[in-house]
Amino acid sequence: MATYVITGAASGIGAASRRRLESDGHTVIGVDIAHTDVVADLSTPGGRSAAAAAIDEASGGVVHGLVCCAGLGSLSRVSGGTLAAVNFFGAVDLAIALKPALERARGASVVVISSSSTTTQPGIPKNLVAACLDHDEPEAVRIGDEVTAIPAYPASKLALAWWIRREAVRPEWIGKGIRLNAIAPGMIDTPMTNSADLDPELAKALDFYPIPLGRRGRPDEIAALIAFLLGPDSTLFCGSVVFADGGTDAQLRQQDWPAEWTPTTEELTRHFQAKT
């Protein structure tokens, strides 16, 4: 049996994932702002460092998988900067800090929660995405505060998905046997999503949100996908962003994805040189 770390383990998808993995016989170390094994504030560098130290001690220095579910929604009444700090840096910095423990597991997996809003919400501030990918947290927080939480949310989740795709294929990760993948859920019945139902105007707007499946997803459905991506049957998944949204992305974008790759000669040369 394996030892897994789940952030955001006290509620929503994180809590459902904990239940699923523990029912499968695994050991789970939960991380959250309260009511779990490791209590930490992932919105700050100090909080992330403290979390990593506590996890290292609790796990004995070996972590078979990390699931980053901790996140803030656009309606959580926090600043856009705090949202970016938790959603992007809270996941990325913890993954980097736990990399030695993941290496020791000899075949570990990291799964982060992105969002289908990355492809269905227009007006994403690309400068915030860029600041996240440059790992410039002060700039990302500044931009996030400037643009507010509603556009900062998809920006932080897009940056997280792109970070996964960029890092997953690097020798520092896959070369050490660590697979990185992301899940992009759509509308899921969690406290974060359901808070919108309390606002009459937002609730009315959500009634028109396209979900071809005809219903919102359940946390346990995402937990099942997480369990798969952590396990041995998913070893071909590396740098994938898996949409679990009831068909929303397919309905809105249809022929936009998959997109044709049209590399320049320089790009082709760089890729083949990297392979050799």
Secondary structure per residue as TSV (DSSP state, phi and psi in degrees):
chain	resnum	aa	ss	phi	psi
A	1	M	-	360.0	157.4
A	2	A	-	-109.5	166.0
A	3	T	E	-111.7	120.4
A	4	Y	E	-118.8	148.8
A	5	V	E	-112.7	131.1
A	6	I	E	-125.4	121.4
A	7	T	E	-90.0	152.7
A	8	G	T	69.1	31.2
A	9	A	T	-76.9	-8.5
A	10	A	T	-83.3	-14.3
A	11	S	S	-157.9	170.6
A	12	G	H	57.9	-137.1
A	13	I	H	-63.3	-37.6
A	14	G	H	-61.9	-44.9
A	15	A	H	-66.0	-40.4
A	16	A	H	-64.5	-37.7
A	17	S	H	-67.0	-39.3
A	18	R	H	-61.0	-47.5
A	19	R	H	-59.1	-43.1
A	20	R	H	-63.8	-48.4
A	21	L	H	-68.8	-38.5
A	22	E	H	-67.5	-35.5
A	23	S	H	-67.1	-23.6
A	24	D	T	-84.2	-0.9
A	25	G	T	97.0	6.7
A	26	H	-	-88.4	161.7
A	27	T	E	-93.0	132.0
A	28	V	E	-122.0	130.7
A	29	I	E	-106.5	112.0
A	30	G	E	-89.7	143.2
A	31	V	E	-126.6	131.1
A	32	D	E	-164.1	177.3
A	33	I	S	-73.3	-18.3
A	34	A	S	-168.1	164.8
A	35	H	S	60.3	42.2
A	36	T	S	-156.8	-174.1
A	37	D	S	-65.2	-49.6
A	38	V	E	-113.6	112.6
A	39	V	E	-94.6	119.4
A	40	A	-	-154.5	150.6
A	41	D	-	-99.3	103.3
A	42	L	T	-79.3	3.9
A	43	S	T	-83.0	-6.6
A	44	T	S	-125.6	148.6
A	45	P	H	-57.8	-39.8
A	46	G	H	-63.5	-40.0
A	47	G	H	-64.7	-38.4
A	48	R	H	-67.9	-42.1
A	49	S	H	-62.5	-42.3
A	50	A	H	-64.1	-40.2
A	51	A	H	-62.7	-45.2
A	52	A	H	-61.8	-40.9
A	53	A	H	-65.1	-42.3
A	54	A	H	-67.2	-38.6
A	55	I	H	-65.2	-42.6
A	56	D	H	-60.5	-40.6
A	57	E	H	-69.3	-43.7
A	58	A	H	-68.5	-30.6
A	59	S	H	-90.7	-10.1
A	60	G	T	72.3	19.6
A	61	G	T	84.0	9.2
A	62	V	-	-130.4	118.9
A	63	V	-	-124.5	120.4
A	64	H	S	-82.9	-20.6
A	65	G	E	-165.4	146.3
A	66	L	E	-122.1	128.9
A	67	V	E	-118.9	115.5
A	68	C	E	-99.1	93.1
A	69	C	-	-102.2	-17.1
A	70	A	-	-60.1	130.6
A	71	G	-	-170.1	161.4
A	72	L	-	-117.3	140.2
A	73	G	-	-90.7	168.4
A	74	S	T	-68.8	-15.2
A	75	L	T	-106.2	16.5
A	76	S	S	-84.4	5.5
A	77	R	S	61.0	38.3
A	78	V	S	-119.7	167.3
A	79	S	-	-72.1	157.9
A	80	G	H	-62.1	-30.8
A	81	G	H	-67.8	-44.0
A	82	T	H	-64.5	-38.8
A	83	L	H	-60.4	-45.3
A	84	A	H	-65.5	-37.4
A	85	A	I	-62.5	-41.7
A	86	V	I	-76.8	-51.3
A	87	N	I	-67.4	-39.7
A	88	F	I	-97.7	-63.1
A	89	F	I	-68.7	-31.4
A	90	G	H	-63.6	-30.9
A	91	A	H	-84.9	-50.3
A	92	V	H	-65.4	-46.8
A	93	D	H	-65.9	-35.7
A	94	L	H	-69.8	-39.7
A	95	A	H	-60.3	-43.7
A	96	I	H	-64.7	-43.4
A	97	A	H	-64.8	-32.5
A	98	L	T	-91.8	3.1
A	99	K	H	-55.0	-44.5
A	100	P	H	-58.9	-40.8
A	101	A	H	-68.3	-34.1
A	102	L	H	-69.1	-39.3
A	103	E	H	-60.0	-41.0
A	104	R	H	-64.6	-20.7
A	105	A	T	-75.3	-16.4
A	106	R	S	56.1	67.0
A	107	G	S	121.1	44.1
A	108	A	-	-84.8	168.0
A	109	S	E	-138.2	138.2
A	110	V	E	-117.2	128.7
A	111	V	E	-124.6	124.7
A	112	V	E	-114.6	155.5
A	113	I	E	-99.7	111.3
A	114	S	-	-93.2	-138.5
A	115	S	-	-167.0	146.7
A	116	S	T	-70.7	-10.9
A	117	S	H	-64.6	-17.7
A	118	T	H	-62.6	-24.7
A	119	T	H	-118.7	-5.7
A	120	T	H	-117.3	-6.8
A	121	Q	S	-109.0	115.2
A	122	P	S	-75.1	165.0
A	123	G	-	79.2	30.3
A	124	I	-	-71.3	127.0
A	125	P	-	-71.9	105.4
A	126	K	H	-67.7	-24.8
A	127	N	H	-68.5	-29.5
A	128	L	H	-71.2	-41.1
A	129	V	H	-58.8	-46.1
A	130	A	H	-63.4	-41.5
A	131	A	H	-63.5	-38.8
A	132	C	H	-63.2	-48.2
A	133	L	H	-67.5	-25.4
A	134	D	T	-80.8	-2.0
A	135	H	T	56.4	39.7
A	136	D	-	-103.5	84.1
A	137	E	H	-64.3	-43.5
A	138	P	H	-57.7	-40.5
A	139	E	H	-69.4	-39.7
A	140	A	H	-63.5	-40.7
A	141	V	H	-65.6	-40.9
A	142	R	H	-61.9	-47.2
A	143	I	H	-66.4	-41.7
A	144	G	H	-59.3	-42.3
A	145	D	H	-65.1	-33.0
A	146	E	H	-72.4	-41.0
A	147	V	H	-88.7	-13.3
A	148	T	-	77.2	172.3
A	149	A	H	-71.2	-33.1
A	150	I	H	-62.2	-49.6
A	151	P	H	-78.8	-22.6
A	152	A	H	-66.9	-29.1
A	153	Y	H	-62.4	-58.0
A	154	P	H	-64.0	-29.8
A	155	A	H	-63.7	-44.7
A	156	S	H	-65.6	-36.4
A	157	K	H	-76.1	-32.8
A	158	L	H	-67.7	-44.2
A	159	A	H	-59.3	-39.9
A	160	L	H	-64.9	-43.2
A	161	A	H	-63.8	-42.8
A	162	W	H	-68.4	-34.8
A	163	W	H	-62.6	-43.1
A	164	I	H	-59.2	-46.6
A	165	R	H	-66.7	-36.9
A	166	R	H	-70.8	-45.3
A	167	E	H	-82.1	-28.9
A	168	A	H	-57.4	-34.3
A	169	V	T	-93.3	2.7
A	170	R	S	-82.9	148.1
A	171	P	T	-57.4	-29.1
A	172	E	T	-63.3	-21.6
A	173	W	T	-112.8	-72.5
A	174	I	G	-65.5	-29.9
A	175	G	G	-65.5	-19.0
A	176	K	G	-101.9	10.2
A	177	G	T	80.9	16.8
A	178	I	-	-105.4	117.9
A	179	R	E	-93.0	136.7
A	180	L	E	-115.8	127.5
A	181	N	E	-143.7	162.6
A	182	A	E	-130.9	152.3
A	183	I	E	-116.5	135.5
A	184	A	E	-113.4	88.7
A	185	P	E	-72.7	155.4
A	186	G	-	-94.2	-135.2
A	187	M	S	-76.5	113.6
A	188	I	B	-119.1	141.7
A	189	D	-	-74.1	85.1
A	190	T	S	-128.0	164.4
A	191	P	H	-55.4	-36.6
A	192	M	H	-62.8	-48.9
A	193	T	H	-71.2	-42.4
A	194	N	H	-71.3	-12.9
A	195	S	G	-63.4	-25.6
A	196	A	G	-67.8	-26.4
A	197	D	G	-66.4	-18.6
A	198	L	G	-78.3	-14.6
A	199	D	S	-99.4	115.9
A	200	P	H	-55.5	-41.1
A	201	E	H	-68.5	-44.2
A	202	L	H	-67.0	-39.6
A	203	A	H	-60.9	-39.1
A	204	K	H	-65.4	-40.7
A	205	A	H	-64.7	-39.1
A	206	L	H	-67.3	-23.9
A	207	D	T	-62.1	-24.5
A	208	F	T	-98.0	0.9
A	209	Y	S	-67.8	124.7
A	210	P	-	-74.3	118.1
A	211	I	-	-131.8	94.4
A	212	P	T	-53.3	-31.4
A	213	L	T	-62.5	-26.2
A	214	G	S	96.2	4.0
A	215	R	S	-158.7	163.8
A	216	R	-	-74.4	158.4
A	217	G	B	-79.8	166.0
A	218	R	-	-108.6	146.0
A	219	P	H	-54.4	-36.0
A	220	D	H	-66.9	-25.6
A	221	E	H	-70.2	-39.4
A	222	I	H	-70.0	-36.6
A	223	A	H	-60.8	-37.5
A	224	A	H	-64.3	-39.0
A	225	L	H	-68.6	-39.2
A	226	I	H	-61.1	-45.3
A	227	A	H	-59.6	-38.8
A	228	F	H	-64.4	-46.8
A	229	L	H	-68.1	-23.3
A	230	L	H	-80.0	-24.7
A	231	G	S	-90.4	178.0
A	232	P	G	-72.8	-15.0
A	233	D	G	-80.6	-3.2
A	234	S	G	-114.5	24.5
A	235	T	T	-67.1	-15.9
A	236	L	T	-82.8	-8.0
A	237	F	-	-84.7	115.8
A	238	C	S	-148.1	110.6
A	239	G	S	80.0	18.7
A	240	S	-	-85.1	147.2
A	241	V	E	-118.9	107.0
A	242	V	E	-97.6	118.6
A	243	F	E	-84.2	129.3
A	244	A	E	-130.7	76.9
A	245	D	S	-132.2	14.8
A	246	G	T	69.9	14.8
A	247	G	T	100.3	3.5
A	248	T	H	-59.7	-50.2
A	249	D	H	-62.2	-40.8
A	250	A	H	-64.3	-38.2
A	251	Q	H	-69.8	-40.2
A	252	L	H	-81.4	-28.0
A	253	R	H	-117.6	-20.3
A	254	Q	G	32.9	-87.2
A	255	Q	G	-91.9	9.6
A	256	D	G	-79.1	-16.4
A	257	W	S	-147.9	136.0
A	258	P	S	-65.9	148.6
A	259	A	-	-103.5	145.7
A	260	E	-	-65.8	140.2
A	261	W	-	-93.5	121.9
A	262	T	-	-124.5	75.5
A	263	P	-	-74.6	152.3
A	264	T	-	-78.2	167.7
A	265	T	H	-59.6	-39.3
A	266	E	H	-63.3	-40.7
A	267	E	H	-66.1	-42.1
A	268	L	H	-60.8	-44.6
A	269	T	H	-60.8	-42.9
A	270	R	H	-63.6	-41.5
A	271	H	H	-66.4	-43.2
A	272	F	H	-71.0	-33.9
A	273	Q	H	-65.8	-37.7
A	274	A	H	-65.1	-32.3
A	275	K	H	-73.5	-31.2
A	276	T	-	-90.3	360.0
